[in-house]
Amino acid sequence: MSEARWSIEQATTWRQDAGWLSGCNFSPSTAGNQLEMWQAETFDPQTLERELGWAADLGMNVVRVYLHDLLYGADGAAFLDRIDQVLDLAAGVGVSMMPVLFDGVWNTEPALGPQPDPVPQRHNSIWVQSPGAAVLFDQSRWSSLRPYVEAVLGRFGSDSRVAVWDLFNEPDQIDATTIKAGARDHKAEAATALVGQVFDWARDVSPDQPLTVGVWEYGPDDRPVDNAYNALALDRSDVISFHHYGSRESLEATIAALAEADRPLLCTEWLARSEGSTVEHLDVFSHHGVAAINWGLVDGRTQTRFPWSSWWESVPDDAPWFHELLHADGTPYDPREADAFRSARRLAAEPQS
């Protein structure tokens, strides 16, 4: 029988022990997707160490990092050893990790081996889903994912270098290559059912860290839309995580709505400058004690300095940055933004009167 969801008291204690978390969704600039980051042939500890150091220099104390089920299937313990190595590199500069086990965004057919080069000026053009569509839409194959969940959480479920587990990123997100409502409905049904299974498997391992999956879709009132996936996320997560890429006013309203759950809040994706989500939002997160994990750190092969719209329209190379904070040499895109991150960390460290 699976362990129960954490009580509000357990979640609150975790929040008090963790302090204010701020950081970024992290992929080294030399990796265009999860497979390039972790496969032995392209695993790049030198870049990882350097760029994690840059994150720490900005005052960050957590990174959200994507894993992939195919990596465990191919490499087993060697993949887990590489995770251990990255956890060591991060801990060495005072940064913890929020691993993401599965992801429902962008390319639907992941394949091990050499990855294609990114499409020029296209946001996240080679990022891959986990599991791929062939597994997601075949329930008879879901059980093949359980050993991966059990191995990762079993190895690191009592590891203080891991802050929290994100079980599945935007599992019901529309696919870039099938922008049709019917396809979305079919995916949402399958993905929501699979997320429930992943929660069950993770609960059976019973890690010391909290489990969560994030809310990412809202109605005109800035509250989570009423659908099966959001209901599951809000009912089963130990701590409430969410994405927000909108205005300051919208962010405040969403935080107020999610705070009704009386659990710690973590914004695990934000910062989309042209959408109104800017570094100035840091004071909103810190004021409300909401963890702030923006999208991106160093401009590189993910190309997420270009907007989502680059999937369907041409974007000039010199367009204002969408995500990301640093150039490839570590210099800030905007020095004022770097100062804001450091200032937010200093303020968070000051004793509260």
Buried (B, 14 or more C-beta within 10 A) or exposed (E): EEEEBBEEEBBBEBBEEBEBBBBBBBBBBBBBBBBBBBBEEBBBEEBBBBBBBBBBBBBBBBBBBBBBBBBBBBBEEEBBEBBBBBBEBBBEBEBBBBBBBBBBBBBBEBEEEEBEEBEEBBBBBBBBBBBBBEBBBEEEEBEEBBBBBBBBBEBBBEBEBBBBBBBBBBBBBBBBEEEEEEEBEBBBBBBBBBBBBBBBBBBBBEBEBBBBBBBBBBEEEBBBEEEBBBEBBBEBBBBBBBBBBBBBEBBBBBBEBBBEBEBBBBBBBBBBBBBBBBBEBBBBBBEBBBBBBBBBBBBBBBBBBBBBEBBEEEBEEEBEBBBBBBBEEBEBBEEEBBBBBBBBBEBBEEEEE
